[in-house]
Amino acid sequence: MVLALCLALFVQPARAWVYPEHRDIALLAVDSLDAERRAVFDDLWREARAQGGTRLCEYGADTPQGSSPSCIDWAALSAIAGDHSCSAHDMRAVVLDSRWILAVADVAARLKADLARIDVMPPASQTPGGETPIGDMRRRLQSETARAERINALRNADTRLQQADSEYATRARSNTAHFLLPRPSNDTKDVEYAALALGLGSDISAVGVYAWYHLSAMQKASRLAREQLSPEQRRQLTLAMLFDEAFALHFLQDTFAAGHVAGAWGNASQRQGTHDYYNAAGLEAFTWRGTSGSVVLMGDAHMRPVDAQRAATSVRESLEQLLDTAAGKPRAHQQSHTPAAEAEPDGFDVCRNDQLIRRAEGTRIGAESLPLVAEVLRETPIPGLGAGLGAMPRFRSELGAFIGLAGSIDGRVVDGGFVTGQNSAGSLGGVELAFRGGVGLDGVIGEAGDGLVFASIGLRAETPSTSRFVDTGFAQQAGNLAAAIPARAALAARIRMPFYLIPGDLLLLAPLYFFDPERYTAMAVTAGNGGLIPWQAGWATPIGRFQLVAGRELGVAFYGLRGNDRLLAPGDPTQLVELRSTYFDLPILEYRPYRAFASNQSSTVLFQLFVGADVPRSGNVVSPPGLPPVELKTVWSGGLRLVFDWRYYP
């Protein structure tokens, strides 16, 4: 259960826009600057690049950049912030010194190309009916096809990102840094909300993190405009300022993602489920500007041109403030000179802090700075209400402890019987009913993942095999006793757990969690998303989900516990044999055509292709008495199982 606990506690990724979407928003913002401000931006970037080296691209907005990039531009920094670094200070080290960040940028470029080929469509449940049943079916199929293609594209990208950046899935932890705090009431004013989001000790949120880092950048910009600095000092301060601003903009962009406007309250399962639902289904929202018109927001991997343009407008407003302040250009609201601002990127850790902390002496935010933040936030969406009347409907993901029931029916082909010489293939059927308990971790990184962990115990019953103990007419008429494998009942148990490289490795390595939890958790996340060699990641299609699961699940049935099963063994004379055996079954491939999730319970129908081995434990002769035990052999089989799985999440 160490695996389940570490995943449930630490792995709750709820990212907003994906890397290429963050970068595209920043590119649009830079490209829409007027000529004077664009010149200021380019000059500042050249100074920063002189300090940072060739890892930084020649142009801050390197629009043509594609796959296998050799450098990182400024626009990409807002994508690296938060998801691939925990502070602007951390981001500088990642961008300038790490070996893996270019691999991350390459994955992002490939993801952008994949997403560009997929239409953004409403979910099938929100697709209007057609004029004819065929038209309705076609429209739903198009929606499900687009959904499946997007899931697979994200699955491939997430797997590669996790391989490049081992902390990718665990970095965000379980705080609300990427979310908007919910409004406490429907009459909450913008000033009151600002105090809620920006005050000392406030729960960390996208607005709070944006304001923290934007004002850090503005304080550095005030020094650039008002102090006599050496070229070296100026380059160092400029790089720190631009990294602070890029880090801030990641969280400003997050405020335009539907799931981050709606999904900020509740437990981890509710936050993630609500986040996922609204990102895909869309959300109507109003902005703080207060106009009567509303906007429809989308979320990560579903960004439309209008979504990018809307977010880019606020990003440009923030960037214009910074550029004007650095250039000493007057504005209606000014950042006061802050000589205490350090020439280092800010180190406020958004991954591990749950609340806003007190800023260092000399850099604390005064009342004159708040209008700067308000100016940028006026076009951002108003978040939904918190728990209570008027709250938006909540959704849950399958994350957390559960209890449940599972029923199955299966048919399998056997290679013969237990007695040596019984080699005629046959078939038999079985049913199983079991009680389950475990931790739902489906979609650890994305919907294509499967980190499900459970153990179950129940009862199993089987029909007699169609193969007989001897191939005679009498045997064919003799019923159960003459079957090569008789009808039996058993106590059945089953366990499921993902693995990193070989089945059971996470269980064996569980002690590592207490010495190096980061490493163990990263391994567990990789396991849940398909393993180190990600051939066990789920594959979505318009008709359901396929997944190779060999080694993740093992079923065991103990036959003969309440009384020995009996069979006839051919010979001279024919012998009546007591039989006890242990049956092992190993699922190989799963197909899940149906899955539904309500507020606290789920139901799933799936098919499993499996192989089995029925290993005899005893073969004592009952009649005639006094004969030695009969030599029995393992029976090998393969078959298909239909499973109905119901879970309740307390």
ZIDA-V83689 format. One record per residue. N is the residue number from 1. SS is DSSP state (~ for helix, > for strand, _ for the rest). PHI is phi as a letter, one per 40 degrees, with the letter a starting at -180 (* if undefined). D_CENTER is the distance of its C-alpha to the mean C-alpha in Angstrom with 2 decimals. Layout:
BEGIN
n & ss & phi & d_center
N & SS & PHI & D_CENTER
N & SS & PHI & D_CENTER
END
This chain:
BEGIN
n & ss & phi & d_center
1 & _ & * & 19.81
2 & ~ & d & 19.22
3 & ~ & d & 16.07
4 & ~ & c & 14.87
5 & ~ & c & 16.08
6 & ~ & c & 14.66
7 & ~ & c & 11.06
8 & ~ & c & 11.78
9 & ~ & c & 13.64
10 & ~ & b & 11.94
11 & _ & b & 8.19
12 & _ & b & 7.24
13 & _ & c & 5.74
14 & _ & b & 7.40
15 & _ & c & 8.84
16 & _ & c & 11.71
17 & _ & c & 13.30
18 & _ & c & 12.07
19 & ~ & d & 14.58
20 & ~ & c & 17.26
21 & ~ & c & 17.28
22 & ~ & d & 17.92
23 & ~ & c & 20.58
24 & ~ & c & 22.17
25 & ~ & c & 22.68
26 & ~ & c & 24.39
27 & ~ & c & 26.45
28 & ~ & c & 27.67
29 & ~ & c & 28.67
30 & ~ & c & 30.68
31 & ~ & c & 32.25
32 & _ & c & 33.43
33 & _ & c & 35.30
34 & _ & c & 39.07
35 & ~ & c & 41.12
36 & ~ & c & 42.29
37 & ~ & c & 38.89
38 & ~ & c & 37.43
39 & ~ & c & 40.26
40 & ~ & c & 39.48
41 & ~ & d & 35.81
42 & ~ & c & 36.86
43 & ~ & c & 39.42
44 & ~ & c & 37.03
45 & ~ & c & 34.50
46 & ~ & c & 37.39
47 & ~ & c & 38.27
48 & ~ & c & 34.75
49 & ~ & c & 34.59
50 & ~ & c & 37.94
51 & ~ & c & 36.47
52 & ~ & c & 33.08
53 & _ & g & 34.41
54 & _ & c & 33.54
55 & _ & c & 29.81
56 & > & c & 29.94
57 & _ & c & 30.81
58 & _ & c & 34.28
59 & _ & b & 33.06
60 & _ & c & 30.70
61 & _ & b & 29.46
62 & _ & c & 29.49
63 & _ & d & 28.81
64 & _ & c & 29.57
65 & _ & d & 27.12
66 & _ & b & 25.32
67 & _ & c & 23.72
68 & _ & f & 24.83
69 & _ & c & 25.83
70 & _ & b & 28.28
71 & _ & a & 27.71
72 & > & b & 25.53
73 & _ & c & 26.93
74 & ~ & c & 26.80
75 & ~ & d & 24.63
76 & ~ & c & 21.81
77 & ~ & c & 22.06
78 & ~ & c & 20.41
79 & ~ & c & 17.27
80 & ~ & c & 17.50
81 & _ & c & 18.12
82 & _ & g & 15.57
83 & _ & c & 12.65
84 & _ & b & 14.92
85 & _ & a & 17.64
86 & _ & b & 18.47
87 & _ & a & 21.89
88 & ~ & c & 24.25
89 & ~ & c & 26.18
90 & ~ & c & 23.23
91 & ~ & c & 22.39
92 & ~ & c & 25.99
93 & ~ & c & 25.79
94 & ~ & c & 22.58
95 & ~ & c & 24.14
96 & ~ & c & 27.66
97 & ~ & b & 27.40
98 & _ & c & 24.21
99 & _ & c & 24.37
100 & _ & c & 20.74
101 & ~ & c & 20.30
102 & ~ & c & 22.17
103 & ~ & c & 19.88
104 & ~ & c & 16.93
105 & ~ & c & 19.25
106 & ~ & c & 20.07
107 & ~ & d & 16.53
108 & ~ & c & 16.29
109 & ~ & c & 19.66
110 & ~ & c & 18.77
111 & ~ & c & 15.73
112 & ~ & d & 18.21
113 & ~ & c & 20.65
114 & ~ & c & 18.33
115 & ~ & c & 17.28
116 & ~ & c & 20.97
117 & _ & c & 21.95
118 & _ & b & 19.89
119 & _ & c & 21.45
120 & _ & c & 19.76
121 & _ & b & 20.85
122 & _ & c & 20.56
123 & _ & d & 18.88
124 & ~ & d & 21.42
125 & ~ & c & 22.13
126 & ~ & b & 23.32
127 & _ & c & 25.24
128 & _ & c & 28.97
129 & _ & c & 31.18
130 & _ & c & 33.36
131 & _ & c & 37.12
132 & _ & b & 37.16
133 & ~ & d & 34.99
134 & ~ & c & 34.46
135 & ~ & c & 33.42
136 & ~ & c & 30.98
137 & ~ & c & 29.51
138 & ~ & c & 29.32
139 & ~ & c & 27.48
140 & ~ & c & 24.87
141 & ~ & c & 24.51
142 & ~ & c & 23.99
143 & ~ & c & 21.23
144 & ~ & c & 19.44
145 & ~ & c & 20.10
146 & ~ & c & 18.60
147 & ~ & c & 15.42
148 & ~ & c & 15.24
149 & ~ & c & 16.10
150 & ~ & c & 13.43
151 & ~ & d & 10.65
152 & ~ & c & 12.47
153 & ~ & c & 13.01
154 & ~ & c & 9.46
155 & ~ & d & 8.92
156 & ~ & c & 12.08
157 & ~ & c & 11.42
158 & ~ & c & 8.24
159 & ~ & c & 10.37
160 & ~ & c & 13.31
161 & ~ & c & 12.00
162 & ~ & c & 11.07
163 & ~ & c & 14.53
164 & ~ & c & 16.21
165 & _ & b & 14.80
166 & _ & c & 14.34
167 & _ & b & 13.21
168 & _ & d & 10.50
169 & _ & c & 7.55
170 & _ & b & 10.27
171 & _ & c & 12.43
172 & _ & c & 11.68
173 & _ & f & 12.31
174 & _ & b & 12.74
175 & _ & c & 15.35
176 & _ & b & 15.76
177 & _ & d & 16.69
178 & _ & c & 14.74
179 & _ & b & 16.03
180 & _ & c & 19.56
181 & _ & c & 21.50
182 & _ & c & 22.82
183 & > & c & 26.56
184 & _ & c & 28.71
185 & _ & a & 31.07
186 & _ & c & 31.81
187 & _ & b & 34.70
188 & _ & c & 32.83
189 & _ & c & 34.27
190 & ~ & c & 32.64
191 & ~ & c & 34.64
192 & ~ & c & 33.58
193 & ~ & c & 29.92
194 & ~ & c & 30.43
195 & ~ & c & 32.02
196 & ~ & c & 29.15
197 & ~ & c & 26.52
198 & ~ & b & 28.73
199 & _ & c & 30.94
200 & _ & d & 31.20
201 & _ & g & 29.05
202 & _ & c & 26.90
203 & > & d & 23.31
204 & _ & c & 21.26
205 & _ & a & 20.02
206 & ~ & c & 19.53
207 & ~ & c & 23.24
208 & ~ & c & 24.37
209 & ~ & c & 22.61
210 & ~ & d & 23.87
211 & ~ & c & 27.34
212 & ~ & d & 27.41
213 & ~ & c & 26.71
214 & ~ & c & 28.66
215 & ~ & c & 31.66
216 & ~ & c & 31.42
217 & ~ & c & 31.68
218 & ~ & c & 34.51
219 & ~ & c & 36.41
220 & ~ & c & 36.33
221 & ~ & c & 37.44
222 & ~ & c & 40.37
223 & ~ & c & 41.55
224 & ~ & d & 41.44
225 & ~ & c & 43.67
226 & ~ & b & 46.14
227 & _ & b & 46.61
228 & _ & c & 48.55
229 & _ & b & 46.19
230 & _ & c & 46.83
231 & ~ & d & 44.98
232 & ~ & c & 42.88
233 & ~ & c & 42.07
234 & ~ & c & 41.25
235 & ~ & c & 38.87
236 & ~ & c & 37.05
237 & ~ & c & 36.84
238 & ~ & c & 35.74
239 & ~ & c & 32.82
240 & ~ & c & 31.69
241 & ~ & c & 32.09
242 & ~ & c & 30.11
243 & ~ & c & 27.20
244 & ~ & d & 27.28
245 & ~ & c & 27.35
246 & ~ & c & 24.51
247 & ~ & c & 22.32
248 & ~ & c & 23.50
249 & ~ & c & 22.78
250 & ~ & d & 19.03
251 & ~ & c & 19.07
252 & ~ & c & 21.81
253 & ~ & c & 19.78
254 & ~ & d & 16.92
255 & _ & c & 19.62
256 & _ & b & 19.85
257 & _ & c & 16.33
258 & ~ & d & 16.78
259 & ~ & c & 13.83
260 & ~ & c & 15.04
261 & ~ & c & 18.54
262 & ~ & c & 17.93
263 & _ & b & 15.15
264 & _ & c & 16.71
265 & _ & b & 18.28
266 & _ & h & 17.85
267 & _ & c & 15.99
268 & ~ & d & 12.35
269 & ~ & c & 11.77
270 & ~ & c & 13.88
271 & ~ & c & 12.48
272 & ~ & c & 8.92
273 & ~ & c & 10.69
274 & ~ & c & 13.31
275 & ~ & d & 11.26
276 & ~ & c & 9.59
277 & ~ & c & 13.10
278 & ~ & c & 15.21
279 & ~ & d & 13.39
280 & ~ & c & 14.17
281 & ~ & c & 17.40
282 & _ & g & 18.88
283 & > & a & 20.80
284 & > & c & 24.45
285 & > & a & 25.29
286 & _ & b & 28.37
287 & > & b & 28.86
288 & _ & c & 30.80
289 & _ & c & 33.64
290 & _ & g & 34.71
291 & _ & c & 35.67
292 & _ & c & 35.90
293 & _ & c & 33.54
294 & _ & b & 29.87
295 & > & b & 26.97
296 & > & b & 24.04
297 & > & c & 20.74
298 & _ & b & 17.69
299 & _ & b & 14.27
300 & _ & d & 11.82
301 & _ & g & 12.71
302 & _ & b & 15.46
303 & _ & c & 17.96
304 & _ & b & 21.58
305 & ~ & d & 24.59
306 & ~ & c & 25.68
307 & ~ & c & 22.43
308 & ~ & c & 22.77
309 & ~ & c & 26.45
310 & ~ & c & 26.08
311 & ~ & c & 23.81
312 & ~ & c & 26.04
313 & ~ & c & 29.06
314 & ~ & c & 27.97
315 & ~ & c & 26.78
316 & ~ & c & 30.25
317 & ~ & d & 31.95
318 & ~ & c & 30.36
319 & ~ & c & 31.26
320 & ~ & c & 34.77
321 & ~ & d & 35.33
322 & ~ & c & 34.50
323 & ~ & c & 36.65
324 & ~ & c & 39.55
325 & ~ & c & 39.52
326 & ~ & c & 39.49
327 & ~ & c & 42.30
328 & _ & g & 44.31
329 & _ & c & 44.29
330 & _ & c & 45.15
331 & _ & b & 42.82
332 & _ & c & 43.29
333 & _ & b & 41.09
334 & _ & b & 41.39
335 & _ & c & 39.61
336 & _ & c & 42.30
337 & _ & c & 43.11
338 & _ & b & 41.03
339 & _ & c & 42.75
340 & _ & c & 40.63
341 & _ & c & 37.47
342 & _ & c & 36.55
343 & _ & c & 36.34
344 & _ & b & 32.97
345 & _ & d & 29.47
346 & _ & c & 28.43
347 & _ & b & 26.72
348 & _ & c & 25.16
349 & _ & c & 21.90
350 & _ & c & 19.17
351 & _ & c & 16.74
352 & _ & b & 19.26
353 & _ & c & 21.53
354 & _ & c & 21.00
355 & > & b & 24.13
356 & _ & c & 26.22
357 & _ & b & 28.91
358 & _ & c & 32.49
359 & _ & c & 33.05
360 & _ & c & 35.65
361 & _ & d & 39.28
362 & _ & g & 40.41
363 & _ & b & 37.01
364 & _ & c & 36.50
365 & _ & c & 35.91
366 & _ & c & 39.04
367 & ~ & c & 39.66
368 & ~ & c & 40.48
369 & ~ & c & 36.91
370 & ~ & c & 35.28
371 & ~ & c & 36.73
372 & ~ & c & 35.02
373 & ~ & c & 31.61
374 & ~ & c & 32.80
375 & ~ & c & 34.01
376 & ~ & c & 30.56
377 & ~ & c & 28.74
378 & _ & c & 31.20
379 & _ & c & 29.33
380 & _ & c & 25.90
381 & > & c & 24.75
382 & _ & c & 25.97
383 & _ & c & 23.18
384 & _ & c & 23.32
385 & > & c & 25.25
386 & _ & c & 24.13
387 & _ & d & 24.72
388 & _ & h & 28.00
389 & _ & c & 30.03
390 & _ & g & 28.69
391 & _ & c & 25.02
392 & _ & c & 22.69
393 & _ & d & 21.32
394 & _ & b & 18.25
395 & _ & b & 15.52
396 & _ & b & 13.46
397 & _ & c & 10.33
398 & _ & c & 11.17
399 & > & b & 10.54
400 & > & h & 13.83
401 & > & c & 17.16
402 & > & a & 18.82
403 & > & b & 22.15
404 & > & a & 23.07
405 & > & b & 25.37
406 & > & b & 25.07
407 & > & b & 27.90
408 & > & a & 28.47
409 & > & b & 31.29
410 & > & a & 31.79
411 & > & b & 34.44
412 & > & a & 35.09
413 & > & b & 37.76
414 & > & b & 39.60
415 & _ & c & 41.69
416 & _ & i & 44.68
417 & _ & b & 45.82
418 & _ & c & 46.05
419 & > & c & 49.69
420 & _ & d & 50.63
421 & _ & g & 51.93
422 & _ & c & 49.82
423 & _ & b & 47.87
424 & _ & c & 47.78
425 & _ & c & 44.28
426 & > & a & 43.44
427 & > & a & 40.70
428 & > & a & 39.73
429 & > & b & 37.33
430 & > & a & 35.44
431 & > & b & 33.77
432 & > & a & 31.60
433 & > & b & 30.63
434 & > & a & 28.52
435 & > & c & 27.16
436 & > & b & 23.64
437 & > & a & 21.93
438 & > & i & 18.66
439 & > & b & 15.21
440 & > & c & 12.57
441 & > & b & 9.21
442 & _ & c & 8.23
443 & _ & g & 4.76
444 & _ & d & 4.10
445 & _ & b & 2.03
446 & _ & a & 3.08
447 & _ & c & 6.24
448 & _ & c & 8.11
449 & _ & c & 7.02
450 & _ & a & 9.43
451 & _ & b & 10.04
452 & _ & d & 12.76
453 & > & b & 15.77
454 & > & a & 19.07
455 & > & b & 22.82
456 & > & a & 25.32
457 & > & a & 29.07
458 & > & a & 31.36
459 & > & b & 34.25
460 & > & b & 34.73
461 & > & b & 37.77
462 & > & b & 38.91
463 & _ & c & 41.71
464 & _ & c & 44.37
465 & _ & c & 43.92
466 & _ & c & 45.87
467 & _ & c & 47.48
468 & > & b & 50.72
469 & _ & c & 52.27
470 & _ & a & 55.04
471 & _ & c & 55.39
472 & _ & b & 58.40
473 & ~ & c & 59.21
474 & ~ & c & 59.74
475 & ~ & c & 56.28
476 & ~ & c & 54.76
477 & ~ & c & 56.58
478 & _ & c & 55.93
479 & ~ & g & 52.55
480 & ~ & d & 49.97
481 & ~ & c & 52.28
482 & ~ & c & 52.90
483 & > & c & 49.22
484 & _ & c & 48.03
485 & _ & b & 45.07
486 & _ & c & 46.09
487 & _ & c & 44.16
488 & > & a & 42.33
489 & > & b & 40.13
490 & > & a & 37.78
491 & > & c & 35.57
492 & > & b & 32.04
493 & > & b & 29.05
494 & > & a & 25.58
495 & > & b & 22.73
496 & > & b & 19.23
497 & _ & a & 17.08
498 & _ & c & 14.99
499 & _ & b & 16.87
500 & _ & c & 16.69
501 & _ & b & 19.87
502 & _ & b & 22.21
503 & _ & d & 21.92
504 & _ & g & 22.26
505 & ~ & c & 21.80
506 & ~ & c & 19.28
507 & ~ & c & 21.85
508 & ~ & c & 24.65
509 & _ & c & 23.00
510 & _ & d & 22.07
511 & _ & d & 24.96
512 & ~ & d & 23.28
513 & ~ & d & 20.92
514 & ~ & c & 24.06
515 & ~ & b & 25.26
516 & _ & a & 22.25
517 & ~ & c & 19.16
518 & ~ & c & 17.26
519 & ~ & c & 18.00
520 & ~ & c & 17.34
521 & ~ & c & 13.93
522 & ~ & c & 13.04
523 & ~ & c & 14.56
524 & ~ & c & 12.73
525 & ~ & c & 9.25
526 & ~ & c & 10.96
527 & ~ & c & 12.46
528 & ~ & c & 9.56
529 & _ & b & 8.42
530 & _ & h & 12.09
531 & _ & g & 14.22
532 & _ & d & 16.21
533 & _ & c & 17.72
534 & _ & c & 14.74
535 & _ & c & 17.05
536 & _ & b & 15.26
537 & _ & c & 12.12
538 & _ & c & 12.46
539 & > & b & 14.54
540 & > & c & 14.66
541 & > & b & 18.20
542 & _ & c & 20.14
543 & _ & b & 21.49
544 & > & i & 18.53
545 & > & b & 16.08
546 & > & b & 17.50
547 & > & a & 16.41
548 & > & c & 18.58
549 & _ & b & 18.44
550 & _ & d & 21.65
551 & _ & g & 21.73
552 & _ & c & 18.85
553 & > & b & 21.19
554 & > & b & 24.89
555 & > & b & 27.36
556 & > & b & 30.82
557 & > & b & 33.82
558 & > & b & 37.05
559 & > & c & 40.06
560 & _ & g & 43.46
561 & _ & c & 42.55
562 & _ & b & 44.76
563 & _ & i & 47.52
564 & _ & c & 47.90
565 & > & c & 47.24
566 & > & b & 50.23
567 & > & a & 50.89
568 & > & c & 53.93
569 & > & b & 54.40
570 & _ & c & 56.93
571 & _ & i & 59.89
572 & _ & b & 63.50
573 & _ & c & 63.41
574 & _ & c & 60.16
575 & > & b & 58.21
576 & > & c & 56.14
577 & > & b & 53.18
578 & > & c & 50.92
579 & > & b & 47.29
580 & > & b & 44.29
581 & > & a & 41.09
582 & > & b & 37.44
583 & > & b & 35.10
584 & > & b & 31.80
585 & > & b & 29.31
586 & > & b & 26.38
587 & > & c & 23.95
588 & > & b & 23.42
589 & > & b & 21.71
590 & > & b & 19.94
591 & > & b & 20.12
592 & > & b & 18.54
593 & > & c & 20.43
594 & > & a & 19.80
595 & > & a & 17.32
596 & > & b & 17.98
597 & > & b & 16.70
598 & _ & c & 19.15
599 & _ & c & 19.11
600 & _ & a & 19.21
601 & > & a & 19.50
602 & > & b & 18.11
603 & > & b & 20.05
604 & > & b & 19.29
605 & > & b & 21.78
606 & > & a & 21.25
607 & > & b & 23.66
608 & > & b & 23.85
609 & > & c & 26.18
610 & > & a & 27.42
611 & > & b & 30.22
612 & > & a & 32.36
613 & > & b & 35.17
614 & > & b & 37.73
615 & > & b & 39.52
616 & > & c & 42.91
617 & > & b & 43.88
618 & > & a & 47.52
619 & _ & a & 50.17
620 & _ & c & 53.30
621 & > & c & 56.19
622 & > & c & 57.42
623 & > & a & 60.30
624 & _ & c & 62.69
625 & _ & c & 62.66
626 & _ & g & 63.02
627 & _ & c & 61.19
628 & _ & c & 58.62
629 & _ & d & 54.87
630 & _ & c & 53.63
631 & _ & c & 51.38
632 & > & b & 48.04
633 & _ & b & 45.24
634 & _ & c & 41.49
635 & > & b & 40.49
636 & > & c & 37.63
637 & > & a & 35.76
638 & > & a & 32.99
639 & > & a & 31.79
640 & > & b & 29.48
641 & > & b & 27.95
642 & > & b & 26.90
643 & > & b & 24.71
644 & > & b & 24.21
645 & > & b & 21.64
646 & > & b & 21.85
647 & > & b & 19.97
648 & > & b & 20.88
649 & _ & b & 18.74
650 & _ & c & 21.43
END
